[in-house]
Amino acid sequence: MENKIKIAIIGGGPGGYETAIRLNQYGIPATVFEKERLGGVCLNWGCIPTKALVKTSELLRELSEADTYGIAEYSRTQDYNKIFERKNAVVEQLVSGIEFIFRKRKIPVVNEAVVSLSRSSEGYLLTTSSKETYEAEYVVLATGSGSKELPGIKIDEKYILSSTGLLKLSQLPKRLAVIGGGVIGCEFASIFSTLSVEVHIVEFLPRLISTEDEEISKRFALALKKAGIAIHLNTAVEAAERLDNELCLKLSNGSDLIVDQALMSVGRTPNLNIDFSGLDLATERGFVLVNDNMQTNLPKIYAIGDLTGKMLLAHTASKQGLHVAEHVKHAIEGGEHALEPINYTNIPRCTFTFPEIASIGLTEAQAKEQYGEILIGKFPFAANGKAIAMSSTFGFVKTIARSDNHQLIGMHIIGAQAAELIAQGSILIALGAKAEDVEHIVFAHPTLSEAIMESLEDLRDLSIHKT
Ligand SMILES: Cc1cc2nc3c(=O)[nH]c(=O)nc-3n(C[C@H](O)[C@H](O)[C@H](O)COP(=O)(O)OP(=O)(O)OC[C@H]3O[C@@H](n4cnc5c(N)ncnc54)[C@H](O)[C@@H]3O)c2cc1C
């Protein structure tokens, strides 16, 4: 006799675990099925371990400039073993923290993979890798995504690594090729180049992080080049060959790139690793199709996070999960309630590189396409007092507003603490702020945030310090 559960959440990443906690707060029982550890890619192999390494590279960069700050004779000898151990300790602290919350809230976790899902008399039948069966009324698919490969170039986790493989390396390569200049590839390129690894980025498209505003993306590439990273744009990796202990990448421009190891970062592919036994789950390019409430085409089956291919970020997965919890609560309490759909354009996007990039809303090109005439405000960190005091004058804040009603529709930041600063853009855009609204806000001095204020003022040519 199978175990009966109300809601089965398959996958304990930020999407799945947050859905479970929110349901628990609502008094609705849910069971999480997780084949590895709670936290998913985000806590174990993505956001968190990379940011632990980003902190080390930030520190190394600052120490290398210690003389500028009047600190002389500072040793910057690096010990990758310690850097690696610190990264693992950060992950452990966060993952065990989530496990503690689950124990405290008594949320059951089945530490196994779900291998199949089929119809049952009262809902759905889940079978796990140990052949245990569970019957659930509702199912939330939250199995995330994995690294994509290029045709004919397989990830072997020895010479050609996934991001997870790279994070498991306890020894640094001397030369690293990053195949794909998107967010993940550029973050690793930035980290490893600061750790004195020779880094090459090979990108098929004409620019790095092509989803970002073109102006930002171009300034970014210049900064990476200045930091010593070799960038090969408009170039495809066509084949990979092993030469003794080296790796030879055959590039579409006819040249060979010889490195020790390569990171495959050409995108993510959905983890649809469950046998749906006759359930006709609708997908598009492998990603699960959902409506505004994250409902799939199958009754009482939801999908969230990377699996839906909406915007592959941890906070998208969390937001979708909380939406599902709310939707299920209303369904159980009786009757559907109209919930406000998630506006994916207004989800902030951050790239934790040096320099850091963060954005929200429309890029300049998208805004022009959608609204025709637009207002653009811009303010450089080189004219911001705090940035000068920090010797962090690279970059700028760019704001975009509609020209008809001055409503803010985009914010793009390149420079120090961009990812922290963009929260202000998130708030302003979510509240429907207009260029004039800056008059009702006082920004503390001296702060990097003043660059946001002056960029907003510049939408109406009213920036005080812009020359
Ligand atoms: C290197 C890297 C850096 C990143 N940095 C950032 C960042 O800085 N900011 C950001 O917002 N996003 C970042 N991301 C993206 C972020 O990690 C993902 O968007 C997020 O983890 C997606 O959450 P999820 O819940 O959809 O799935 P996941 O986090 O992928 O979790 C899915 C879980 O499901 C489990 N699972 C899969 N199949 C089964 C099964 N059949 N049965 C049981 N369990 C199963 C997996 O073990 C996994 O734990 C990064 C990603 C990578 C790879």
The ligand as a MOL file (V3000), in Angstrom:
LIG
                    3D

  0  0  0     0  0            999 V3000
M  V30 BEGIN CTAB
M  V30 COUNTS 53 58 0 0 0
M  V30 BEGIN ATOM
M  V30 1 C 27.2970 28.0050 -11.6350 0
M  V30 2 C 25.9390 28.6100 -11.4400 0
M  V30 3 C 25.8170 29.8410 -10.8150 0
M  V30 4 C 24.5660 30.4110 -10.6220 0
M  V30 5 N 24.4810 31.6150 -10.0040 0
M  V30 6 C 23.2640 32.1870 -9.8150 0
M  V30 7 C 23.1330 33.4290 -9.1420 0
M  V30 8 O 24.1200 34.0250 -8.7300 0
M  V30 9 N 21.8890 33.9320 -8.9670 0
M  V30 10 C 20.7720 33.2840 -9.4140 0
M  V30 11 O 19.6660 33.7820 -9.2290 0
M  V30 12 N 20.8620 32.1020 -10.0580 0
M  V30 13 C 22.0760 31.5410 -10.2610 0
M  V30 14 N 22.1620 30.3200 -10.8760 0
M  V30 15 C 20.9210 29.6690 -11.3230 0
M  V30 16 C 20.2140 28.9760 -10.1380 0
M  V30 17 O 21.1080 28.1120 -9.5010 0
M  V30 18 C 19.0010 28.2250 -10.6600 0
M  V30 19 O 18.1890 29.1070 -11.3980 0
M  V30 20 C 18.1950 27.6400 -9.5020 0
M  V30 21 O 18.9640 26.7650 -8.7230 0
M  V30 22 C 16.9600 26.9080 -10.0510 0
M  V30 23 O 16.2280 26.4240 -8.9850 0
M  V30 24 P 15.2240 25.1810 -9.1610 0
M  V30 25 O 14.5470 25.0360 -7.8500 0
M  V30 26 O 14.4280 25.3510 -10.3840 0
M  V30 27 O 16.1650 23.9260 -9.4480 0
M  V30 28 P 17.5300 23.3850 -8.8730 0
M  V30 29 O 18.2130 24.3400 -7.9840 0
M  V30 30 O 18.2710 22.8800 -10.0540 0
M  V30 31 O 17.0680 22.1790 -7.9590 0
M  V30 32 C 16.4940 21.0380 -8.4930 0
M  V30 33 C 16.6530 19.9230 -7.4960 0
M  V30 34 O 15.9070 18.8220 -7.9570 0
M  V30 35 C 16.6000 17.6260 -7.6480 0
M  V30 36 N 16.0870 16.5960 -8.5600 0
M  V30 37 C 16.2130 16.5690 -9.9100 0
M  V30 38 N 15.5590 15.5190 -10.4170 0
M  V30 39 C 15.0120 14.8570 -9.3580 0
M  V30 40 C 14.2220 13.6860 -9.2420 0
M  V30 41 N 13.8150 12.9950 -10.3020 0
M  V30 42 N 13.8410 13.2890 -8.0050 0
M  V30 43 C 14.2210 13.9990 -6.8890 0
M  V30 44 N 14.9810 15.0920 -6.9640 0
M  V30 45 C 15.3560 15.5320 -8.1770 0
M  V30 46 C 18.0510 17.9960 -7.8670 0
M  V30 47 O 18.9180 17.1330 -7.1610 0
M  V30 48 C 18.0790 19.4290 -7.3520 0
M  V30 49 O 18.4660 19.4750 -6.0050 0
M  V30 50 C 23.4100 29.7250 -11.0710 0
M  V30 51 C 23.5180 28.4820 -11.6890 0
M  V30 52 C 24.7640 27.9220 -11.8660 0
M  V30 53 C 24.8730 26.5700 -12.5350 0
M  V30 END ATOM
M  V30 BEGIN BOND
M  V30 1 1 1 2
M  V30 2 1 2 3
M  V30 3 2 2 52
M  V30 4 2 3 4
M  V30 5 1 4 5
M  V30 6 1 4 50
M  V30 7 2 5 6
M  V30 8 1 6 7
M  V30 9 1 6 13
M  V30 10 2 7 8
M  V30 11 1 7 9
M  V30 12 1 9 10
M  V30 13 2 10 11
M  V30 14 1 10 12
M  V30 15 2 12 13
M  V30 16 1 13 14
M  V30 17 1 14 15
M  V30 18 1 14 50
M  V30 19 1 15 16
M  V30 20 1 16 17
M  V30 21 1 16 18
M  V30 22 1 18 19
M  V30 23 1 18 20
M  V30 24 1 20 21
M  V30 25 1 20 22
M  V30 26 1 22 23
M  V30 27 1 23 24
M  V30 28 2 24 25
M  V30 29 1 24 26
M  V30 30 1 24 27
M  V30 31 1 27 28
M  V30 32 2 28 29
M  V30 33 1 28 30
M  V30 34 1 28 31
M  V30 35 1 31 32
M  V30 36 1 32 33
M  V30 37 1 33 34
M  V30 38 1 33 48
M  V30 39 1 34 35
M  V30 40 1 35 36
M  V30 41 1 35 46
M  V30 42 1 36 37
M  V30 43 1 36 45
M  V30 44 2 37 38
M  V30 45 1 38 39
M  V30 46 1 39 40
M  V30 47 2 39 45
M  V30 48 1 40 41
M  V30 49 2 40 42
M  V30 50 1 42 43
M  V30 51 2 43 44
M  V30 52 1 44 45
M  V30 53 1 46 47
M  V30 54 1 46 48
M  V30 55 1 48 49
M  V30 56 2 50 51
M  V30 57 1 51 52
M  V30 58 1 52 53
M  V30 END BOND
M  V30 END CTAB
M  END
